[in-house]
Amino acid sequence: MKKDIFLLAQEKYDAGNVREAEKILREIVKFSPKGVRGCVSLAILLIRQERPAEAIPFLYQCQRIEPDNASIHEYLALAHSKLGNMSDAKLSAGRALELNPAASLANNVLQGLEVLEIGNAGQAPDLVRQRFDNAAQNYDDGRRSLDYDTPALLFSAANRLKPDGFGRVLDLGCGTGLGGEVFRPKCESLVGVDLSASMLAVAHDKAIYDELYEGDLLSLLRSIPTGSIDMIFAAGVIIYFGRLEEVFTESFRALRSSGVFLFDLLDGQNTTTFTVASSNGLIYSHSPSYVESCAKSRGFLLGEKQESRFRYITGERAEPGHLYTLIKSDSLESLHVQN
């Protein structure tokens, strides 16, 4: 029996052979340009590969053929949101909801646009809190099944800068304590903060933190005395912030001289600052040049910048990003980076 060609493309994609999947879908579109399924499938693949500008013409082509197809309008909304086309994204999402009030992707896009206008998912705490409260009991197993190594990579970077010990350390968005487990042996004291009470309950049971606080990380940072922290790390956390200025400002203030701030971010394409990276509107990707400029303007020096790939949006594919190490110091000469 001949295998369905769309199924073949899906199998190629699931196996990580994205180029082959795209090739198959482009052949489908070439031979059947008015076939909505082929055009939409190709557009979805392009959006997932952070190529929304390429996806939009295919979606408009489908829209002309099936103007009342809510799914087409949903994906148009998502593609426009990734490009920062706010008005077009709202228009497409609104049309999708008119056609199908239960269109979840359209609702997510509109929700994400509201957060993007704020520029900070940390200012939409209920959305983030709910997500992690629901995930708390199985969170550790889920992360480990994805070979989640961000805490270990951040620890290695920290250890290169501070091989003799980390001092007083703040774990931003500590969650269940996956990062704390890795950092604890080198910490004089370890403080954690997270929005989710359910996640904090798991962290508390591990008995690795000296202090745990429930709340948003910016509020905690503002409450910390100036120059009282030796190291701050945030594993899989700063991706929930669009604008980075206040996070960097407060982290710089809280750190002692020569203090270190380590975190990871997804790389933003088609943006000079940041853009929504997930359909639920909670995760952002950032232009590396924006990150570095923002850090420098707050007084940080860039210690390390390491390319990596993360599975934050879905467990099916790794997203390109960077690990950053920022240093509060007048000169890098005061720190010896060991290779």
Secondary structure, 3 states (H helix, E strand, C coil): CCCCHHHHHHHHHHCCCHHHHHHHHHHHHHHCCCCHHHHHHHHHHHHHCCCHHHHHHHHHHHHHHCCCCHHHHHHHHHHHHHCCCHHHHHHHHHHHHHHCCCCHHHHHHHHHHHHHHHCEHHHCHHHHHHHHHHHHHHHHHHHHHCCCCHHHHHHHHHHHHCCCCCEEEEEECCCCCHHHHHHHHHEEEEEEEECCHHHHHHHHHHCCCCEEEECCHHHHHHHCCCCCEEEEEECCCHHHECCCHHHHHHHHHHEEEEEEEEEEEEECCCCCCEEECCCCCCCEEECHHHHHHHHHHCCCEEEEEEEEEECCCCCCCCEEEEEEEEEECCCHHHCCCCC
